[in-house]
């Protein structure tokens, strides 16, 4: 296989903010999914003084904010806590156990591993200070995929033929190209998404943008086949 090209909506707002119909993908970020379990002591909310509590939820909340602060200091990496389970989940009971997820992504595998280590170290420090325990488990680890430089250049040339400024961006979402990257050079062309909405009935890319993208995509395929 000489090359694999894939056209897809961006699923984000980068191209829309740049005022551009298409973009050249430099790589596909892959997620590491972690599950963090914080265990404290579940006690009566009215009978336990604040200074001696081992509240798993307040500890987990501090951990989540620490993850956000750390990732705000990076360039392209992102981390998301999207799932939270509180036990026993009662109004008048101090939470004794909290489980939450971490979705960590970047196109640089070494950077992801370094961030993962730093995150876990910071979470453990918070757990120690708050007198709770913290355990982590890897749910999923996928290898990022980098786009081929020559294929990126060809897409940029095809974009310039249409009088459009070439613009490079990463893909934060996974795509089929990630699997093909194991056996062949890959590249992706992103099409502008309205408001960055995806996997939703409001997902939309204009006919004009799709036609432009298809023309660029076709031109690139023809040039590569020569």
Residue pairs with C-beta under 8 A, 6 or more apart in sequence:
1 180
1 183
1 184
2 184
2 185
2 224
3 148
3 151
3 184
3 185
3 186
3 187
3 224
4 177
4 180
4 181
4 184
4 185
4 186
4 187
5 151
5 155
5 186
5 187
5 188
5 189
5 217
5 220
5 221
5 224
6 175
6 176
6 177
6 186
6 187
6 188
6 189
7 188
7 189
7 191
7 213
7 214
7 217
8 175
8 188
8 189
8 190
8 191
9 190
9 191
9 192
9 193
9 198
9 203
9 205
10 16
10 23
10 169
10 190
10 191
10 192
10 193
10 196
11 172
11 173
11 193
11 196
11 198
11 199
12 172
12 193
12 196
12 198
13 193
13 195
13 196
14 23
14 169
15 21
15 22
15 23
15 167
15 169
15 190
15 191
15 192
15 193
16 192
16 193
16 194
16 195
16 196
18 167
20 164
20 165
20 167
20 192
21 164
21 191
21 192
21 208
21 209
21 212
21 213
22 159
22 164
22 167
22 189
22 190
22 191
22 192
22 209
22 212
22 213
22 216
23 167
23 168
23 169
23 189
23 190
23 192
24 147
24 152
24 155
24 156
24 159
24 166
24 167
24 168
24 169
24 187
24 189
24 190
25 147
25 152
25 168
25 169
25 170
25 171
25 187
25 188
25 189
25 190
26 107
26 146
26 147
26 152
26 168
26 169
26 170
27 107
27 144
27 145
27 146
27 147
27 170
27 171
28 107
28 144
28 145
28 146
28 147
28 170
28 171
28 173
28 174
28 175
28 177
28 178
28 181
28 188
29 76
29 77
29 78
29 105
29 106
29 107
29 144
29 170
29 171
29 172
29 173
30 105
30 107
30 109
30 112
30 142
30 143
30 144
30 145
30 174
30 178
31 103
31 104
31 105
31 140
31 142
31 174
32 102
32 103
32 104
32 105
32 112
32 116
32 138
32 140
32 141
32 142
33 101
33 102
33 103
33 104
33 138
33 139
33 140
33 141
34 101
34 102
34 104
34 116
34 136
34 137
34 138
34 139
35 99
35 100
35 101
35 102
35 136
35 137
35 138
35 139
36 60
36 63
36 99
36 100
36 101
36 102
36 123
36 134
36 135
36 136
37 97
37 98
37 99
37 134
37 135
37 136
37 137
38 56
38 57
38 59
38 60
38 63
38 97
38 98
38 99
38 100
38 127
38 132
38 133
38 134
39 56
39 96
39 97
39 132
39 133
39 134
39 135
40 53
40 54
40 55
40 56
40 59
40 94
40 95
40 96
40 97
40 130
40 131
40 132
40 133
41 53
41 54
41 94
41 96
42 87
42 88
42 93
42 94
42 95
42 96
42 97
43 53
43 93
43 94
43 96
44 92
44 93
44 94
45 91
45 92
45 93
45 94
46 92
48 94
53 94
54 94
54 130
54 131
54 132
55 94
55 95
55 130
55 132
56 86
56 95
56 96
56 97
56 98
56 132
57 86
57 95
57 98
58 130
59 98
59 126
59 127
59 130
59 132
59 134
60 84
60 98
60 100
62 126
62 130
63 100
63 122
63 123
63 126
63 127
63 134
64 81
64 100
66 119
66 122
66 123
66 126
67 79
67 81
67 102
67 119
67 122
67 123
68 79
70 79
70 115
70 118
70 119
70 122
71 77
71 78
71 79
71 115
74 106
74 111
74 115
76 106
76 107
76 170
77 104
77 105
77 106
77 108
77 111
77 112
77 115
78 104
78 105
78 106
78 172
79 102
79 103
79 104
79 105
79 115
79 119
80 102
80 103
81 100
81 101
81 102
81 103
82 101
82 103
83 100
83 101
84 98
84 99
84 100
84 101
85 98
85 99
85 100
86 95
86 97
86 98
87 95
87 96
87 97
87 98
88 95
88 96
89 95
101 139
102 119
104 112
104 115
104 116
104 119
105 112
105 172
106 112
106 115
106 144
107 144
107 145
107 146
107 170
108 144
109 143
109 144
112 144
120 136
123 134
123 136
124 134
126 134
127 133
127 134
142 174
142 178
143 178
144 178
145 177
145 178
145 181
145 186
146 181
147 177
147 186
147 187
147 188
148 185
148 186
148 187
150 185
151 185
151 186
151 187
151 220
151 224
152 168
152 187
154 187
154 220
154 223
154 224
155 166
155 187
155 189
155 216
155 220
156 166
157 220
157 223
158 216
158 217
158 219
158 220
158 223
159 165
159 166
159 216
160 166
161 216
161 219
162 212
162 215
162 216
164 212
164 216
169 190
171 188
171 190
173 198
175 188
177 186
177 187
177 188
178 186
180 186
189 213
189 216
189 217
189 220
191 205
191 209
191 210
191 213
192 205
192 206
192 209
193 203
193 204
193 205
194 202
194 204
194 205
194 206
195 202
197 203
197 204
